[in-house]
Amino acid sequence: MKNQNYINHKKFYAPHHFVYLPLLFILQVLGIWKVFNDEPHQLVWTLFSVVIFLFIYLALMLRQHYALGNQNRIVRLEFKLRYFELYGNRSDEVEAQLSFGQLAALRFAYDDEFKTLLTKALEQKISGDEIKKSISRWKPDHHRI
């Protein structure tokens, strides 16, 4: 498996990202084009375009809502466990001071860098993206959704 880093850490689901959504976008463009170029059936093509738009909207929103909601809860639990393992204390106060983006970014740092970056995030309020860019030795996560 390829080494994971800042540049290649995003994950795609091929049937969804490269088949289903492009097909819907093509149908949407076709429907809008037909609205303006097929006057006798303009109402039908307008309805077609609205329905396709709703499919696109539902596909994006539902997919994101369920998968990311679960993943976000797991990321928070991982942070709590890791913080307890490293510091021997509960993380409630520290977690309350961090944004979710910062918590998620800290997952990619090994323990030695985790402590340094956590301190930096708390004191300097650096963003999650800045945390990711600061990681010198990337800890891969190949099990994300």
C-alpha positions in Angstrom: 0.0 0.0 0.0 1.2 3.5 -0.8 2.5 5.7 2.0 -0.2 8.2 3.1 0.6 11.9 3.4 -1.1 15.3 3.2 -1.3 15.2 -0.6 -2.9 11.8 -1.0 -4.9 11.3 2.2 -8.3 11.9 0.6 -10.4 8.9 -0.4 -12.9 8.5 -3.2 -15.6 5.8 -3.7 -15.4 5.2 -7.4 -19.0 4.1 -8.2 -20.3 7.2 -6.5 -17.7 9.8 -7.4 -16.8 8.7 -10.9 -20.0 7.0 -12.3 -23.2 8.0 -10.5 -22.6 11.7 -9.8 -21.0 12.4 -13.3 -24.0 10.6 -14.9 -26.4 12.8 -12.9 -24.5 16.0 -13.8 -24.6 15.0 -17.5 -28.3 14.4 -17.3 -28.7 17.7 -15.6 -26.9 19.6 -18.3 -28.9 17.7 -21.0 -32.1 18.6 -19.2 -31.3 22.3 -19.0 -30.1 22.4 -22.6 -33.4 20.7 -23.7 -35.4 23.2 -21.7 -34.1 26.0 -24.0 -33.9 24.0 -27.3 -37.1 21.8 -27.3 -39.9 24.3 -26.9 -42.8 21.8 -27.5 -41.6 19.7 -24.5 -40.2 22.5 -22.4 -42.3 21.7 -19.3 -41.3 18.0 -19.4 -37.6 18.9 -19.6 -38.0 21.4 -16.8 -39.6 18.8 -14.6 -36.9 16.3 -15.7 -34.2 18.9 -14.7 -35.8 19.5 -11.3 -36.0 15.8 -10.6 -32.4 15.2 -11.6 -31.3 18.1 -9.4 -33.2 16.6 -6.4 -31.4 13.3 -7.0 -28.0 15.1 -7.0 -28.9 17.0 -3.9 -30.1 13.9 -2.0 -27.1 11.8 -3.2 -24.7 14.4 -1.8 -26.5 15.3 1.4 -27.5 11.9 2.6 -24.2 10.3 1.8 -22.4 13.1 3.7 -24.7 13.3 6.6 -24.6 9.6 7.7 -21.1 8.7 6.9 -19.5 11.9 8.2 -21.6 12.0 11.3 -20.5 8.5 12.3 -16.9 9.2 11.3 -16.8 12.4 13.3 -18.0 10.6 16.5 -15.3 8.0 16.0 -12.6 10.7 15.5 -13.7 12.3 18.8 -13.6 9.0 20.6 -10.2 8.2 19.2 -8.9 11.6 20.4 -10.3 10.9 23.9 -8.6 7.5 24.1 -5.3 8.7 22.7 -5.2 11.7 25.0 -5.9 9.4 28.0 -3.2 7.0 26.9 -0.6 9.7 26.5 -1.5 12.0 29.5 -3.4 9.7 31.9 -6.2 12.3 32.2 -9.6 12.9 30.8 -9.6 15.2 27.7 -12.9 17.0 28.2 -11.4 20.4 28.9 -8.8 20.1 26.1 -11.3 18.8 23.6 -13.7 21.7 24.3 -10.9 24.2 23.2 -10.3 22.5 19.8 -12.4 22.6 16.7 -13.3 19.3 15.0 -10.8 20.1 12.2 -8.0 20.3 14.7 -9.0 17.0 16.3 -9.2 15.3 13.0 -5.8 16.6 11.9 -4.1 15.4 15.0 -5.0 11.8 14.1 -2.4 11.9 11.4 0.5 12.6 13.8 2.4 10.0 15.7 2.5 10.3 19.5 5.7 12.3 19.7 4.4 14.9 17.3 0.9 14.7 18.6 1.9 16.3 21.9 3.8 19.1 20.2 1.1 19.8 17.7 -1.6 19.6 20.4 0.2 22.2 22.5 0.6 24.4 19.4 -3.1 24.1 18.5 -4.1 25.1 22.0 -1.7 28.0 22.4 -1.4 29.4 18.9 -4.9 28.3 17.6 -3.5 26.9 14.4 -6.1 25.4 12.0 -6.5 21.7 11.2 -5.0 22.3 7.8 -1.9 23.9 9.4 -1.6 21.0 11.8 -1.6 18.5 8.8 1.0 20.5 7.0 3.2 20.6 10.1 3.3 16.8 10.4 6.7 15.6 9.4 6.0 11.8 9.8 2.5 11.1 8.6 0.5 8.4 10.4 -1.8 6.8 7.7 -5.5 6.1 8.1 -6.5 3.6 5.4 -9.8 2.7 7.0 -11.7 6.0 6.5 -15.1 6.2 4.8 
